[in-house]
Amino acid sequence: MLRSLVPHWRGLVVAVCAAVLAELSAVALTGTAAWLIARAAQQPPLAAIALAIVVVRALSLGRGVLRYVDRLLGHDAVLAAVADLRTTTYQALRPLAPARGGSVHSGEALTGVVADVDALQDLVLRCLTPAAVAAAVGVTASAVAALIVPAAGVVLACGMLCAAVLSVLFAGDDRRREADLSAATVDLVRGAADLAAFGASARFVFRGLGRRRPGWATAAIVLTQGLTATMMTRLDTGSAVLTTVLTVLALAVFDVVLPLPAAARTFTRAREAASRLARPHHTPPPVDEPENPVPAPSSPVTVELAGLRVPGVLDDVTLTLEPGRKVAVVGPSGSGKSTLLAVLMRFVEYEGQARLNGHELRAHDSDDVRRVITGLTQDAHVFHASVRANLTLAKPDATDDELRAVAAKTRLLDWIESLPRGWDTVVGEGMSGGQRRRLLLARALLADPPVLLLDEPTEGLDAETADAILRDVLADDRTCVLVTHRPAGLAAVDEVLALDRGRLVAQAEVRSDASAAV
């Protein structure tokens, strides 16, 4: 996160300075107002307090402007850094998601990245900035108090330092109590039925509430604030007005310390999030990129596998994919079907031969391979976004006619047009498994790669709909590799491969007359 902030450091520095000046304005406003009230009680001539009246007005207006500048520039810099961080993290995660062994699942990774990036966003806005403001305002206020009465500066500095240390120490205890309360709440919700059956609901609720305690960190700050203000009243300032001003100043300046407990808890969460986000950046890529890649392949594309091995997963697989050829790969779960697709998409290292237009896959840049060999994999993800946005990920410049064509082919068009906002309806969690799978299939078809890979494209659909969709998809002229558990639709392919424990146990050409019958 801090590295992402480097290009935006100027805006962040200005924002922090504005925040410091805003808080100093608030403290100065309180102190000046206290002096004005105390001095006015002595009934001086109006000219003696006229300047203070003007200062109060100026500080009240300036504080609002400075806080606006702080929020505007601070959020602008942080959001720009977050956008950069999301991009670099996605680039680090992308080759890891389909890697052998499923080390990173795309849905889980995306969900975790969003939460962790948000936590790092809070690191700057709710942790580093409040800490910097508290330090700057505390030092400045103590220095000003010392100029008025040296002993007052010492008292205020000691009180601020004590409050800051106590807030950090107690913040960890508060966070542990919050975690215990959260865990108790989750247990209560999930076990509500069982607790009700045994008549233990009330006892469990009271036990959970008993875990909650006041915020010790905030209490420590308020107590230190009161003690510091009390000590200010005991100082020999020689003037009741100065005593009043210093006492009110001590009360006001502690407002900048109050956010520190939350900042300490935020720092703990952000540190954990940063550790998780750092892992993809330090995880070795699943495949080695060539130093001098061969030119990107162009259509038509021919793929040849000979003696292909992935240790522990695939062993001696041979296959030729000529342009327009359709191959089905069948076999029980764990037989290596998805790993075969990962090899073709250059997500997994291999032994033996895997050639693309006569060149080894490992001689090509991985991104070049995935431009011509891609499709629907098991870890594909539907984003919480509109239908249109989910589809145009595959082709940002897709026309409405192209979108309607792939939606009709996957039997989604009627459903999309029935949605409240049509193509602009936000989808995600509310979709059924079948709708989700068809939307992902439509995205794969919209990409229109020369070699289309389909891993269980009709999973979750009824047999009639699945057969109709598969028939239309396989009717295209493009090369296609279909991984499936369903025997239906196999007559529409040119060849069937059967894998078992990573080995090719059967390989059969499908008769053309059977294909025609389908």
ZANUPA-576435 format. One record per atom (N, C-alpha, C): residue in one letter; x, z, y. Coordinates in steps of 0.2 Angstrom, whole numbers, plus 5000, padded with zeros to 4 digits. Layout:
BEGIN
aXZY
...
end
This chain:
BEGIN
m500450004994
m500050005000
m500450005006
l500950045006
l501450055012
l501749985013
r501949955008
r502249885009
r501849835011
s501149845009
s500649795012
s500549805020
l500649865022
l500549885029
l501149855034
v501649835031
v502249815035
v502049765040
p501749705037
p501549655042
p501149675048
h500749735047
h500249755051
h500449825055
w501049835055
w501349905057
w501149915065
r501249855069
r501149865076
r500349895077
g499849855074
g499249885075
g499149955073
l499449975067
l499350035065
l499650095069
v500250075072
v500650115077
v500150135083
v499950075086
v499450085092
v498850125090
a498650115084
a498050155082
a498150225082
v498750245079
v498950315078
v499050345085
c499350305089
c499550335096
c498850345100
a498350295099
a497750305102
a497350365099
a497450375093
a497150435090
a497450505092
v498050505093
v498450565096
v498150575103
l498150515107
l497950525114
l497250545114
a496850525110
a496150545110
a496050615109
e496450645104
e496350715102
e496650755108
l497250735111
l497550765116
l497050765122
s496650715123
s496150715128
s495650765127
a495450765121
a494950815119
a495150895120
v495750905118
v496050975119
v496150985127
a496350935130
a496450945138
a495750945141
l495250915139
l494650915142
l494350985141
t494451015135
t494251085133
t494551135138
g495251125138
g495651175142
g495451165150
t495351105152
t495251095159
t494551125161
a494051115156
a493351135157
a493451215157
a493851245153
a493851315153
a494151345159
w494651305162
w494951325168
w494451325174
l494051265174
l493551255179
l493051305179
i492851325173
i492251375173
i492551445175
a493151465173
a493451525174
a493651535182
r493851475184
r494051475192
r493451475196
a492951435194
a492251435198
a491951505198
a492051545193
a491751615193
a492051655199
q492651635201
q492951675207
q492751645213
q492251595213
q491951565219
q492451545224
p492951495222
p493351475227
p493051415231
p493451385236
p493151335240
p493051275235
l492651225237
l492551165232
l493151125232
a493551125237
a494151085237
a494651105231
a494651175230
a495051195225
a494951175218
i494351155216
i494151135210
i493951065209
a493951025215
a493750955215
a494150915210
l494850925210
l495250885206
l495150895198
a494950965197
a494750975190
a494150945188
i493650935192
i493050905191
i493150825189
v493650795193
v493850725192
v494150725185
v494650765184
v494950765177
v494550775171
v494050815172
v493550825166
v493150755165
r492950725170
r492650665170
r493050605167
a493650605169
a494150555167
a494250565159
l494450625157
l494550645150
l493950635146
s493350645148
s492850635144
s492750555142
l492850515148
l492750445147
l493350415143
g493950445144
g494550415141
g494550435133
r494250495132
r494250515125
r493850465120
g493250445123
g492850395119
g493150325119
v493450305124
v493850235124
v494450235119
l494850295119
l495350295114
l495150305107
r494650335106
r494350345099
r494150275096
y493850235101
y493650175099
y494250125097
v494750125101
v495350095100
v495650115093
d495650175092
d495950205086
d495550175080
r494950185080
r494550155074
r494550085073
l494550045079
l494549975079
l495249945076
l495849965079
l496449945077
l496649975070
g496550035069
g496650065062
g496350035057
h495650025057
h495349995052
h495549915051
d495649885057
d495849815056
d496549805052
a497049855054
a497649855050
a497649865043
v497249925042
v497149945035
v496749895031
l496249865033
l495849815029
l496249755028
a496649735033
a497149675032
a497649695026
a497849755026
a498349775021
a498049775014
v497449805014
v497049805008
v496949735005
a496749685009
a496649625007
a497249595004
d497849605007
d498449585004
d498649624997
l498449684997
l498549724991
l498149704985
r497549684987
r497049664981
r497349594979
t497649554983
t497849484981
t498449494976
t498949534979
t499549544975
t499449584968
t498949624968
t498749664962
t498449614957
y497949574960
y497649524955
y498149474952
q498549454956
q499049414954
q499549444948
a499649504949
a500049544944
a499549554937
l498949564938
l498449584933
l498249514929
r498249464932
r497949404929
r498249384923
p498949374922
p499249364916
p499249414911
l499049474913
l499049534908
l498349534904
a497849514907
a497149524905
a497049494898
p497249434896
p497149404890
p497749414885
a498149454887
a498749464883
a498649484876
r499049474871
r498949494864
r498849574864
g498349594860
g498249664859
g497749694864
g497549644869
g497049674874
g497249734878
s497849734880
s498149784884
s497749804890
v497549754893
v497149754900
v496449714899
h495949754899
h495249714899
h495049704906
s494849644907
s494749614914
s494249654918
g493649674915
g493149714918
g493349784920
e493749814915
e493949884917
e494549874922
a494949824922
a495449814927
a495149804934
l494649764934
l494349744941
l494049814943
t493649844939
t493349904942
t493849954944
g494449964940
g494950014942
g495349994948
v495449924949
v495749904955
v495349914961
v494749904961
v494349914967
v494349984969
a494250034964
a494250104965
a494950124968
d495450104965
d496150124967
d496350094974
v496150034975
v496350004982
v495950044987
d495350064986
d494950104991
d495250174992
a495550204986
a495850264987
a496450254992
l496850204991
l497450194995
l497250175002
q496650145003
q496450135010
q496250205013
d496050245010
d495950315012
d496550355014
l497150335010
l497750365011
l497950355018
v497850305021
v498050285028
v497550315033
l496950305032
l496450325037
l496250395037
r496250425031
r496050495030
r496650545028
c497250515027
c497750565025
c498350555030
l498650505031
l499250495035
l499050495042
t498550465044
t498350465051
t498150535054
p497750575050
p497650645052
p498250685052
a498650675047
a499250725047
a499750705053
a499750645055
a500150625061
a499850655067
v499250645067
v498850675073
v498950745074
a498850785068
a498950855069
a499650875071
a500150845068
a500850855070
a500950845077
a500750785080
a500950765087
a500550815091
v499850825090
v499450865095
v499750935094
g499950965088
g500151035088
g500751045092
v501250995091
v501851005095
v501750995102
t501350955104
t501250945112
t500851005115
a500351025111
a499951085114
a500451145114
s500851155109
s501251215109
s501751205114
a502051145116
a502551135121
a502151155128
v501551125129
v501251145135
v501051215136
a500851255131
a500751325131
a501351365133
a501951335130
a502551375131
a502751365138
l502651305142
l502751295149
l502351345153
i501751355151
i501351405155
i501551475154
v501551495147
v501851565145
v502251555139
p502851565139
p503351555133
p503051585127
a502851645127
a502551685121
a501951645118
a501551615123
a500951585120
a501151515116
g501651485118
g501951425114
g502151445107
v502451505107
v502751525100
v502151545096
v501651585099
v501051605095
v500651545092
l500551495097
l500151435095
l500551395090
a501151385090
a501551345085
a501551385079
c501651455078
c501651485072
c500951485069
g500351485073
g499751485070
g499551415068
m499751365071
m499651295069
m500051285062
l500651305062
l501051295056
l500751335050
c500551395051
c500251435046
c499651405043
a499251375048
a498551345046
a498751285042
a499251245044
a499351185040
a499651195033
v500051245032
v500351265026
v499751295021
l499351335024
l498751365020
l498251315018
s498151265022
s497651215021
s497851175015
v498551155015
v498851115009
v498851155003
l499051215003
l499051264997
l498351274994
f497851284998
f497151294996
f496851234994
a497051174997
a496651114995
a496751094988
g497251114985
g497351094977
g496851134973
d496751204975
d496251244972
d495551214973
d495351194979
d494751174980
d494551104976
r495151064976
r495051004972
r494851014964
r495251064962
r495151084955
r494451114954
r494151144958
r493451174958
r492951114958
e493151064963
e492651014963
e492650974957
a493250964954
a493250924947
a492850964942
d492951034942
d492551074937
d491851064938
l491651064944
l490951054946
l490650984944
s491050934945
s490850864943
s490850864936
a491250894932
a491250884925
a490650924922
a490450984925
a489851024923
a489250984925
t489250944930
t488650904932
t488550854927
v489050814925
v489050764920
v488750784914
d489050844911
d488850874905
d488150894905
l487850914911
l487150934912
l486750874911
v486950824915
v486550764915
v486450734908
r487050724905
r487050694898
r486750734892
g486750804893
g486550844888
g485850874890
a485550844895
a484850874897
a484350884892
a484350834888
a483750834882
a483950884877
d484550894875
d484750944870
d484751014873
l484851024880
l484851084883
l484051114883
a483651064885
a482951074885
a482651094879
a482951064873
a482651074867
a482851144865
f483351174867
f483651244865
f483451294870
g483151274875
g482951314881
g483551344885
a484051304885
a484651334888
a484751294895
s484351254898
s484451224904
s484551264910
a484151314911
a484251364917
a484951394916
r485151424910
r485751454909
r486351414911
f486351344909
f486851304910
f486951284917
v486351274921
v486351264928
v486651314932
f486451374930
f486751434934
f487551444933
r487751424926
r488451424925
r488751374929
g488451314929
g488851264933
g488851274941
l488351304943
l488351324950
l488851384952
g488951424947
g489451474947
g490151454948
r490251384946
r490951364947
r491051344954
r490551334958
r490651314965
r490851374969
r491351364974
r491551414978
r491651384985
p491651424990
p491751404997
p492451364997
g492551325002
g493151295003
g493651345006
w494151365002
w494651415004
w495051385009
a495251325009
a495651295014
a495351295021
t494751275021
t494451275028
t494351355030
a494151395026
a494151465027
a494851495030
a495351475027
a496051495029
a496151465036
i495951405038
i496051375044
i495651415050
v495051425048
v494651465053
v494851535054
l495051565049
l495351635050
l495951635054
t496451585053
t497051585057
t496851565064
q496351525065
q496151505071
q495951565075
g495551605072
g495251665075
g495851715077
l496351725072
l496851765074
l497351745079
t497451675079
t497851655085
t497551665092
a496851645092
a496551655098
a496551735100
t496451775095
t496451845097
t497151865100
m497651845097
m498351855099
m498451825106
m498151775108
m498151745115
m497851795120
t497351825118
t497051875123
t497451935124
r497951945119
r498352005120
r498951995124
l499151925126
l499751915130
l499651935137
d500151945140
d500251965147
d500351905151
t499851875153
t499851805157
t499851825165
g499651875167
g499651895174
g499051865177
s498551835173
s497951795176
s497451795171
a496851815173
a496251805168
a496151735167
v496251695172
v496051625171
v496551595166
l497251605166
l497651585162
l497551605155
t497351675154
t497151695147
t496551665144
t496051645149
t495551615146
t495651545144
v496051505148
v496351435146
v496651435140
l497151485139
l497551485133
l497151505127
t496751545128
t496251565122
t495851505120
v495551475125
v495151415123
v495551355120
l496151355123
l496651305120
l496751315113
a496951375111
a497051395104
a496451375100
l495851385102
l495251375098
l495151295097
a495351265103
a495151185103
a495751155099
v496351175099
v496851135096
v496851135088
f496551185086
f496451195078
f495951145075
d495551105079
d495151055077
d495551005073
v496150985076
v496550935072
v496850955066
v496851025064
v497051045057
v496451045052
l495851045055
l495251045050
l495250995045
p495450925047
p495450875042
p496050875037
l496450925038
l497050925033
l496950945026
p496450985024
p496250995017
p496050935014
a495550905017
a495350835014
a495850785014
a496350785019
a496850745018
a497350755012
a497450825011
a497850845005
a497550814999
r496850824998
r496550804992
r496550724992
t496450694997
t496550624997
t497250594995
f497750634997
f498350614996
f498550624988
t498250674985
t498250684978
t497950624974
r497350604976
r497050544973
r497350484974
a497650474980
a497950414982
a498650404978
r498950464977
r499550454973
r499450434966
e498950464963
e498750444956
e498550364956
a498150344961
a497950274962
a498550234963
a499050254967
a499650214968
a500050204961
s500050254957
s500450254951
s500050204946
r499450204946
r499050154942
r499150084944
l499150074951
l499250004954
l499949984953
a500350024952
a501050004952
a501249984945
r500850004940
r500949984933
r500949904932
p500449874934
p500449794933
p501049764936
h501249794942
h501849754945
h502549774941
h502549824937
h503149834934
h503049824926
t502449794924
t502449774917
t502749704916
p503149694912
p503449624911
p502849574909
p502949514912
p502449464910
p502449454903
p501849434900
p501749414893
p502149354891
v502249314896
v502649254894
v503249244899
d503749204897
d504249194901
d504149124905
e504249124911
e504149054915
e504849014915
p504748954914
p505348914914
p505748904921
e506348904921
e506748894927
e506648824930
n506548774926
n506448714928
n505848684924
p505248694926
p504648674922
p504648594923
v504348564917
v504248494917
v503648484922
p503548414924
p502948404928
p502348424925
a501848434929
a501148464927
a500848404923
p500548424917
p500248374913
p499648344916
s499448284915
s498948244918
s498448214912
s497848204913
s497448174908
s497548104907
p497448084901
p497148124895
p497648164892
v497448224889
v497848274886
v497848274879
t498448284876
t498448294868
t498848354867
v498548394863
v498848464861
v499048454853
e499648474852
e499848474845
e500148544843
l499948574838
l500148644835
l500448624829
a501048654827
a501448644821
a501748704819
g501648734814
g501948794811
g501848854817
l501348854820
l501248904826
l501248974823
r501649024826
r501649094824
r501649134830
v501249184829
v501249244834
v501349304829
p501949334829
p502049384824
p501549444824
g501249454818
g500749504817
g500049484818
v499949414821
v499349394822
v499149324819
l499549274821
l499449214818
l500049194814
d499949144809
d500549124804
d500349054802
d500849014804
d500848944801
d500148904803
v499948904809
v499348864811
v499548794813
t499248744810
t499348674812
t498748644815
l498748604820
l498148574823
l498348524828
t497948474828
t498048414833
t497448404837
l497448414843
l496848404848
l497048334852
e496748284850
e496748224853
e496148224859
p496248174864
p495748174869
p495048164866
g494548204868
g493848204866
g493748234859
r494248264856
r494148294849
r493848364850
k493348374846
k493048444846
k493148484839
v493448544840
v493648584834
v493348644835
a493048674829
a492748734829
a493248784825
v493348844827
v493748894824
v493348954822
v493348964815
v492849014812
v493349064809
g493049124807
g493349174804
g493149244806
p493249294802
p493049364803
p493449394809
s493149444812
s493449474818
s494149504816
g494649484821
g495349504819
g495749454816
s495449394815
s495749344811
s496249304815
g496249314822
g496749284826
g496449224831
k495749224831
k495449164834
k495549164842
s495449224845
s495549234852
s496249224854
t496749254849
t497449244851
t497649174851
l497349134846
l497449054846
l497349024853
l496749044856
l496549024863
l497049054868
a497249114867
a497749144872
a498349104872
v498649084866
v499249034866
v499148974869
l498548944868
l498448874871
l498348884879
m498148944881
m498148954889
m498748984891
r499248984887
r499949014889
r499949084892
f499549124888
f499549194889
f499949234884
v500149204879
v500449234874
v501049194871
e501649234870
e502249194868
e502149174860
y502449124858
y502349104851
y502949074848
e502949064842
e503549034838
e503248974835
g503648924833
g503448864831
g503348814836
q502948764835
q502848714840
q502148714843
a502148704850
a501448704853
a501648654859
r501448584858
r501548534863
r500948514867
l501048494873
l500548474877
l500848404880
n500548354878
n500748284880
n501548274878
g501748304872
g502348294870
g502848344872
h502748384877
h503148444879
h502948504877
e503348554875
e503248614873
e502848654879
l502348694877
l501948734882
l502448774886
r502948804883
r503348854886
r503848814891
a503848744891
a504248704896
a503848694902
h503148704902
h502748704908
h502648764912
d502548764918
d502248814922
d501648844919
s501548904918
s500948934915
s500248914919
d500348914926
d499748894930
d499548814929
d500048774928
d499948704926
d499548694920
v499748734915
v499448734908
v498748754909
r498648804913
r497948834913
r497448784918
r497748744921
r497348694925
r497048644920
v497348634915
v497048584910
v496748614904
i496948674902
i496748704896
i496448774898
t495748774899
t495448844901
t494748844899
g494348894900
g493648894898
g493448964898
l492948984893
l492649044893
l492949084888
t493249144890
t493549194885
t493149254885
q493349294880
q492949354879
q492949404885
d493549404889
d493649454894
d493349424901
a493049364901
a492749344907
a492349394911
h492349394917
h491949444921
h491449414926
v490849444926
v490349424931
v490449474937
f490549444943
f490749494949
f490049514952
h490049564955
h489449594959
h489449544966
a489149484965
a489149444970
a488549394969
s488449344973
s487949304972
s488049254966
v487549224964
v487549174959
v488049114961
r487949094967
r488349044969
r489149064970
a489249124972
a489949144973
a490249154966
n489849174961
n490149184954
n490349114951
l489949064953
l490048994950
l490648964953
t490648964960
t491148924964
t491848954963
l491949014960
l492549034958
l492948974955
a492648944950
a492948884947
a493048824951
k492648814956
k492748754960
k492448764967
p492848794971
p492548814978
p492148754982
d492348694981
d492048644984
d491448614980
a491148644975
a490648614971
a490048604976
t489748544974
t489148524978
t488548564974
d487948564978
d487348584975
d487148554969
d487248484969
d487048444963
d487448464957
e488148484958
e488548504952
e488348574950
l488148614954
l487948684952
l487348674948
r486848634951
r486248634947
r486348594940
a486748554940
a486948524933
a487148564928
v487648614930
v487948664925
v487448714923
a487048734928
a486448784927
a485948754922
a485748694923
a485248664919
a485548654912
k486248634911
k486448634904
k486548694901
t486548754904
t486648814901
t485948854901
r485448814903
r484748844903
r484648904908
l484948894914
l484948954919
l484548924925
l484448864926
l484148834932
l483548874934
d483048874929
d482348904931
d482448974932
w482849014929
w482949084931
w483249094938
i483749054939
i484049054946
i483549044951
e483148984951
e482748974956
e482149014956
s482049064951
s481549114951
s481749174955
l482349184956
l482649244959
l482449244966
p482449314969
p482149314976
p482549274981
r483149264981
r483549234985
r483849174982
g483649154976
g483849094973
g484649094972
w485049044974
w485749044972
w486149104976
d485849124981
d486149184985
d485949254983
t485649254977
t485449324975
t486049354972
v486149414973
v486749454971
v486549474964
v487049464959
v486949474952
v487549524950
g487449554944
g487949594941
g487749634936
e487649704937
e487449754932
e486749744930
g486249714934
g485649704931
g485449644926
m486049604925
m485949544921
m485949564913
s485549524909
s485549534902
s486249504900
g486349524893
g486949494890
g486949424890
g486349394888
g486249324887
g486349284894
q486049314899
q486149284906
q486849284908
r487149344907
r487849344909
r488349294906
r488149284899
r488649244895
r488449174897
r487849154899
r487749084901
r487949074908
l487949124912
l488249114919
l489049104918
l489349134914
l490049124913
l490249054910
l489749034905
l489848974902
l489748914908
a489248924912
a489148874918
a489748874922
r490148934923
r490748934927
r491248894924
a491348904917
a491848864914
a491748794914
l491048774913
l490948694913
l491048674920
l490948704925
l491048684932
l491748674933
a492248704930
a492948694931
a493148624928
d492748604923
d492848544920
d493548524918
p493848564914
p494548554912
p494648504907
p495148464906
p495248414901
p495148444894
v495348504893
v495248544886
v494948604888
l494248604885
l493848664886
l493848714880
l494048774882
l494048824877
l493448874877
l493048884872
l492448924872
l492448974866
d492549034869
d492549094864
d491849124864
e491449114858
e490749144857
e490349124864
p490249064865
p489949044872
p489149064872
t488849074866
t488149084865
t487949154863
e488449194863
e488349264861
e487849304865
g487349334861
g486749364864
g486149324866
l486149264864
l485649214865
l485249204858
d484549194859
d484149174853
d484449114850
a484249104844
a484549044840
a484348974843
e483748974845
e483448904848
e483848884854
t483948934859
t484248924865
t484948914864
a485348954859
a486048944858
a486148874855
d485748854851
d485848784848
d485748724853
a485248734857
a485148684862
a485748684867
i485948734869
i486548744874
i487148714871
l487348734865
l487948714861
l487848634860
r487348614859
r487248534857
r487348494864
d487148524870
d487248484876
d488048494878
v488348554877
v489048564879
v489448514874
l489348514868
l489748474864
l489648394864
a489148374868
a488948304868
a489448274874
d489748314878
d490248284883
d490848254879
d491148214883
d491748174881
d492448214881
r492448274884
r493048314884
r493248344878
t493848364877
t494148404871
t493848474872
c493748494866
c493448564866
c493648604859
v493848664860
v493948714855
v493448764855
l493048774850
l492448814850
l492648874845
v492648934847
v492748994843
v492049024842
t491849034836
t491149054834
t491049094828
h490549134827
h490349164821
h489749134818
r489449084822
r488849054820
r488948994816
p488648984810
p488748924807
p488348864810
a487848884814
a487448824817
a487848794822
g487748724823
g488148684828
g488748664825
l489048684819
l489648664817
l489648584815
a489048564814
a489048494812
a489148444818
a489148474824
a489248434830
a489948424832
v490448464828
v491148454830
v491448404825
d492148394826
d492448344822
d492848374817
e493048444818
e493448474813
e493348554813
v493348584807
v493248654807
v493848684804
l494148734808
l494648774805
l494448844803
a494648874797
a494448934795
a495048984795
l495049034799
l495649084799
l495449144796
d495949174792
d495849244789
d496549274789
r496549334793
r497149374794
r497749334797
g497549284801
g498049254805
g498249184802
r498049174796
r498249114792
r497649064792
l497849004791
l497348944791
l497248934783
v496648964782
v496448964775
v496048904773
a495748864778
a495348804776
a495348764783
q495348694782
q495348644787
q494948584785
a494448574788
a493948514785
a493748474791
e493748404789
e493448364794
e492648364793
v492348364798
v491548354798
v491348284797
r490948274793
r490748204792
r490348174799
s490448114801
s490148084807
s489448084806
d489148064800
d488448064799
d488148124800
a488448184798
a488148244799
a488148264807
s488648244810
s488648254817
s488048214821
a487948154818
a487448114821
a486748144820
a486648174814
a486048204812
a485848264817
v486348294819
v486248354824
v486048324831
end
